Amino acid sequence: MEEKQLEHFSHEEHPLILCELQKENDDGSIDQKSAVCYGCQEQISDSTAYCCFRCDFFLHKRCAELPRQIRHPMHSQHDLVLLRNPTYFSGGCSCNACGQGGWKYFTYHCSLCQFDLDVSCAILDQREIKLDCHDHPLRQQRPADIYCNACSKVGEDSSYLFAVCPFWIHRKCALLSSPVKHKDHNHPLLLAYSLPPDYRSFRQRCPVCREMIHPSDWLYYCGPCRYFVHVTCVVISQEDEGQLSEDIEYPISGERDQNVVKLPSSNAAQELIARFLLKEDEISSGNDSGKSNIPENIFIDSHRKHPLVLSQKVQNLDEIKSTANSDDQEEAKALLVCDVCIEPICSSDDLHYYACVECGYFVHLTCSNLPPELHIPKHPQHPFSLTCKSSAVGIFECEACRCWTNAAWWTNAACYKCKSYELSICIKCASASMITSSVKHDGHKKHLLTPFQSSHLFMRCTACDYTRGGGFWFACEDCHVYVCYACALLPPTTTQRWDKHPLHLIYPPYFEHPEKFYCVLCETEINPHCWMYHCRECDYSLHPWCIPQIRRFGRVKYGRSLNVNNHSHPLTHVPEAKYKSFCGSCSDRRLDWEEAFECESCSFYLCRTCARQRELRVVTINE
């Protein structure tokens, strides 16, 4: 290449020579000499540039050929003159377009107005830009308070506008790159000019600011993980070193404290009851040495007909599953259920329990020691009295854990009742409400959850996404995570009768699962931001409230009998009526697979509403 020299005002010591900065090797590879342009301070990637090797001074060809004087639309009243560097005493200036301070290189300057632009804002970025999200080319405007169509925020910044239509965006938003690496996520995030239609089935919430993402917002996202974040929050999050990644379990201050409750737990009811009820020297869980301190026979208010006899568990639940056939398993599990808390006897760590074999009445050791009155911290106005249901239709709605689908959460367990307010709380929730320490839950590994009582009219549960009025919660207010009792006390695993594998409770974000989740029972899409049960081997999922042993009647002990005055045989409480069954009293109500009262010999059914009516004179047989 013929040597070309340039006398340039920015380097009067020596002429600048147009040089080759790239060299081709014998193997065809290209070596690029590393050089930074003095004028714009950007790396030179062009094959040629103006150079002074003696002074290690380089200029882009475009920067070396910049005009010495321009009239700029941001300062149209005067000409701007190109300076080698600002002439202020400090040696630097602040660009009036982008706000960058301490600029000490090529500057277009108006001495009358003390107006300055760096070369990128003055010339290099003045070309029109074209974005995929808009049909027209956009041109940069002077700084002004504008509403940005990209980030939906008002702020003073250089902006781009097309004069034909009122479409404005901040300069920094117009220059957003894609993909980007966000430190709170494992995968690169793509820029989208609106929420992709495939992800609009459910509301999307930004994990940084916790605000909802509007379908028209610009955002960064990872589709396989259903991870969406505002474009402005990516910047905020990158600057905020305090943010933690959701998929890593971090050490939590205080979690080694023995008072910290760990959830989820397959034994949650008994662990919570024992925590506030029993002293270590009263009943030794899982220890035969404690038997001498336990009465052999007791009477309790809920079962005065016969004494309860201390019994020893011969088999635990795992042994039952391994030795019994499916019918025996169901029968064993139906029998070995505590009539006070409606939790399996086999789930307890105690080696003993109380039983009335004649009536099929069983009670955990812990449940036999429940206090008759409880003062719940979250409802200090009145005491709660222990109330036991004596009728097979004597079910109630727990005020603490009723949440899903805003339906009643029924149980025929014993309860604590505030008669003044007609509030009833099941034993498990009453025990949970007595927690004054923190909770470590696998669904939120960043921080401990604390007991929380809402004063708001409505709140939304992070785990199930349903709203409910007030009530009892576990919360991490720093992260705006609020978990209702129904979700917080879910078991870590459960089963389905058609699948030999356990279903595990899993929590978002669900990394690398690009397919949508569908509940195999109700056949609807599952919100990917909610907790769900999942079979890893078979890759299917279920809503927690769709699983029979968890849903709204999952905590009712079935098998109790009652006599009614319009049928000659006793009726048995069953979880599911047969297909094409109708109520024998109101007739027009179909009971397919619903909870009902059945006379198996006559195929006669009653719905709960009819069984509770006074004219039927419901009388229990075995209590």
RAFEN-V531949 format. One record per run of one state. SS is the DSSP state (H for helix, E for strand, L for the rest). FROM is the first residue (numbers start at 1). TO is the last residue. If there is no record, write none. Layout:
ss = [SS	SS]
from = [FROM	FROM]
to = [TO	TO]
This chain:
ss = [L	E	L	E	L	E	L	E	L	E	L	E	L	E	L	E	L	H	L	E	L	E	L	E	L	E	L	E	L	E	H	L	E	L	E	L	E	L	E	H	L	E	L	E	L	H	L	E	L	E	L	E	L	E	H	L	E	L	H	L	H	L	E	L	E	L	H	L	H	L	E	L	E	H	L	E	L	E	L	H	L	E	L	H	L	E	L	E	L	H	L	E	L	E	L	E	H	L	E	L	E	L	E	L	E	L	E	L	E	H	L	E	L	E	L	E	L	E	L	E	L	E	L	H	L	E	L	E	L	E	L	E	L	E	L	E	L	E	L	E	L	E	L	H	L	H	L	E	L]
from = [1	5	7	16	21	22	25	30	33	36	37	43	44	48	53	57	60	61	65	69	73	75	84	93	94	103	104	107	111	115	119	125	129	130	138	148	154	163	165	171	175	180	181	189	193	197	200	205	206	212	213	219	223	227	231	240	261	264	268	278	288	294	297	301	303	313	317	324	326	336	337	338	344	345	348	352	357	361	365	367	370	373	375	377	380	384	388	396	398	404	407	410	412	415	419	423	427	434	438	442	449	454	459	461	467	469	472	477	481	485	489	493	497	499	507	518	520	525	526	532	536	540	543	544	547	555	556	561	564	571	575	577	578	582	583	590	591	592	593	596	600	604	607	608	613	614	617	619	621]
to = [4	6	15	20	21	24	29	32	35	36	42	43	47	52	56	59	60	64	68	72	74	83	92	93	102	103	106	110	114	118	124	128	129	137	147	153	162	164	170	174	179	180	188	192	196	199	204	205	211	212	218	222	226	230	239	260	263	267	277	287	293	296	300	302	312	316	323	325	335	336	337	343	344	347	351	356	360	364	366	369	372	374	376	379	383	387	395	397	403	406	409	411	414	418	422	426	433	437	441	448	453	458	460	466	468	471	476	480	484	488	492	496	498	506	517	519	524	525	531	535	539	542	543	546	554	555	560	563	570	574	576	577	581	582	589	590	591	592	595	599	603	606	607	612	613	616	618	620	623]
